[in-house]
Amino acid sequence: MDKERVRKSFNQFLKMYFQSCREVYEELELQGISDRQFKYLRKIDEQDSVTMTELAEFFHLSKPTVTEVVRRFEEGGLIEKKRCENDARVFNITLTKRGKLLAKTNILESDRALEKIFASLDASELETLIRLFDKIGKVTT
């Protein structure tokens, strides 16, 4: 089998996947969100609620850096800050509905790509694709 043919085919698949990602980003108006910011959002989502100190510790960031990140997220409507009832110096940070949606964009991206795959392949072809993905996935483990 010609490696160039496989490479081109694989690149077509990646192009479809990344186009699906762009569609999701445009629908959610996510331009300008960095990969690192997505990681912060996912961590807050995993924890349900974090403090500024916890966020700094999770990502080995300075408190001024976390303050700036939190300020941007708050301005973007992605998080809510609430003072801790037990300690007024501490803020609990939780995601808004939009923030939770952003934290889960990787699921939305793959769902969009899967819609395109399901629309393009019949049941037999999907079974073959699953077997191939499983086989390729075992190579890396």
C-alpha positions, 0 to 999 in steps of 0.5 A: 500500500502506498504511504502517500495515499494513506497520508492523503486519506488520513489528512482528509479525515483530519480536515473533516474533524477540524472543520467540525471543531471550527463549526462548534467553536463558531456556534459557541462563539469561542474564538480567542479561547486558548487550549490552556484556558480550556484546561482551566475550565475543564478543571473547574468543571471536574471539581464543581467549585474551586478557590483561586488558591486551588486553581493556582496550585492545580496549574502551578500559577502565581496568584496574580496570573490566576486573578487575571484568568478569573477576571477574564472568565468572569467578564466572558460570562464563563464563571461566577465568583462567590465569597466563601461563607466561612472566610470572606477572603476566599472566593469559590469559583463555579462555571456558568451554563456557558462555562460548562458548555465550553468545558465540554467542547471536546465532546461536542467536537467529536459528536459533530464529527461522528454525525458526519461519519454516520451520515457517510457510512453504512452499518457494515462500514461503521463496523469496519471503522470501529475495528480499525480504530480499535486496532490502531488504538492498541498500537499505542498502548 
